[in-house]
Amino acid sequence: MLAGACLLALSYILLASSTALWHVFVALSLIYALAVTMAGPLVRSIFVTRWFTRLRGRALGLSAMGTSIAGISLPVLVSGMVSEYGWRITVCGFAVAVALILVPAVALLLRDKPEDMGLLPDGNRPAASDATARDQERTIGSDPAWTWSAMLRSKALWAIGLTFGPMVCVYIIVMVHLFGHTVESGLNNTQAAMILSAFAFATAISKPVIGLMADVMGARITLWSTLIAQAFALAAFTFADSVSTFMLAAMIHGFGFAALASMRPFALAKAFGVRSLGSALGLLSWIELPFTAIASPLAGFVFDVTGSYDSAFLVFAGFLLVGCIGPFLLRSELRNDPVPATARQRGGF
């Protein structure tokens, strides 16, 4: 994360000083992309998963709120700064903020594992009861390492991919095409922007709720609830014809989408253990890649053919319902087991 934070500041400096298109490519497509991968959601999920076991769902949900809060607040801030100072100075300001806030925070505050500070997950100390210590040590010391080939042969990885691939797909559709759909349905640009803000707000406040649901009810029931909520919201978008109905649908969809940030690492940690979580997240992104690639082109094609996004939204609502098959394939351990099972149990069905 420290290296990623430094690269992030560097990418902003290069972007602000760019004078040719290839400068922008290097700054964004290479350095910025690497920085976000190193200091972004993937590493954050690994970090939080190491520090929490019994409270893991809630911790992942709370840690993911920053992204949604930024999505609500930063557009207004950035727009004002660009209007006042220009985009180059604004981007330089980001570089300074990263260097003065993020870099020291990572260097001074973060510790890779609780045992680095003589602790166990969830803030427990080694002096806790023998049973508690034995249970929690299983999450930090005895997880066997999974190889890529073993994970790719495991049905668990593909079941999780089947669950979250449609969510990723639908997220792209909503981000790229919902604004146009709301305008096509009679709303003005300001009202359409309000719908997207409502979606971001609902996502932000729902992340810890989703985490709590996962801790209390388990991964499978939580995933079914969020998949069905998103499918219902997509169908509702096709019938919405006012700001209030679009707002309601957007907030329902935001609740369902909140599962993407916290439930992916939650389910993978249950299936493969904390020790192999990074590799599992990386491989899962490859499995989700076809969903990512097909999403926007398919929605655009449907719009060109039918003249409306209604059919596209209904098609992707069907994708989400297909994704409901994924949790059926996951073992019963994923229902509500705060202590991961053995590697042999995790890989089976």
C-alpha positions, 0 to 999 in steps of 0.5 A, a space after each residue: 500500500 505504501 508503494 501504491 500510495 507513492 505511485 499514485 502521487 507520481 501518476 497525478 504529477 505526471 498527469 498534471 504535467 502531460 503535454 501529449 496523449 502518450 503522457 496521459 496513457 503512461 500516467 493513467 493506464 500504467 502508473 495510476 492503474 498499478 497504484 490503485 491495484 496496490 493501494 486500492 480495494 484488493 489490498 484493503 480487503 486482504 488487510 481487513 480480512 487479516 484483522 477481523 474474523 467474527 466481525 469480518 463482514 461489518 469491518 469489510 462493509 465499513 472499510 468500503 464506505 470510503 469509496 462511496 462517500 468519495 463518489 458522493 462528495 468528490 465530484 462537487 469538490 473537483 468540479 469547483 476546484 477545476 472551475 476555480 483553478 484549472 484541471 492541472 492545479 487540481 490534479 497537483 492538489 491530489 498529488 499533494 494530498 496523497 503525499 501528505 495524508 495517505 503516505 504517512 497514514 499507511 507508513 505510521 498506522 497500518 500493520 500487516 497482521 494483528 500478531 505484529 502487535 501481539 494481538 489476535 483478530 477482532 482485537 482480542 489479546 493472546 490472554 483470551 481463553 484457550 478456546 478463543 485463542 485456538 479458534 482465532 489462531 486458525 485464521 492467521 497461522 494454519 491456513 494452507 496456501 492454495 496454488 493457482 491451479 488448485 483454486 482454478 480446479 475448485 468449484 468454489 472459485 467458479 461459484 463465487 465468479 458466477 455470483 459476482 460476475 453479473 454484479 460487476 456487469 450490472 454495475 457497469 451498465 448502471 454507471 454508463 447507461 442509467 443517466 441516458 435512460 433517465 433522460 430518455 424517460 423524461 427527466 432533465 440532466 439535473 434530475 438524472 444526476 440526482 438519481 446517480 447520487 441517490 444510488 451512491 448514497 444508498 451504496 455507502 450506507 448499505 455497506 456496513 448493513 450488508 456486512 452485518 447481514 453476512 456476520 449474522 445470517 451468513 454469506 449465502 442468504 445475504 448474497 441471494 438478498 442482494 442479487 434479487 434486490 438488484 434484479 428488482 431494481 433493474 426491472 423497476 428502472 424500466 417502469 419508472 417515469 418520475 424522479 421519485 420512482 427512479 430514486 426508489 429504484 436507485 436506492 434499492 439497487 444501491 443496497 444490492 450493489 453494496 455487497 460487491 465490495 465486502 461480500 467478495 472478500 468475505 466469501 473468498 476468505 471463507 472458501 480459501 482462507 486468509 492466507 490465499 485471499 490475495 491470489 483468490 481475488 486476483 483470479 476472480 477478477 479474471 473470471 469476471 473479465 468476460 462479464 466486464 467486457 460484454 456489459 456496455 457493448 451489449 447494452 448499447 447494441 440492445 439500445 441501437 436495435 430497440 431504441 430503448 434501454 428497457 430491454 437491456 435492463 431486463 436482460 441484465 436483471 436475468 443475468 442477476 437471477 442466473 447469478 443466484 445459482 452461485 450461492 447454491 453451489 457454495 458449501 454450507 460452511 458459508 452460511 455462518 461460520 466465523 472460523 474458516 474450515 480446513 482447506 479440504 473442506 473449503 474446496 469441496 461441495 
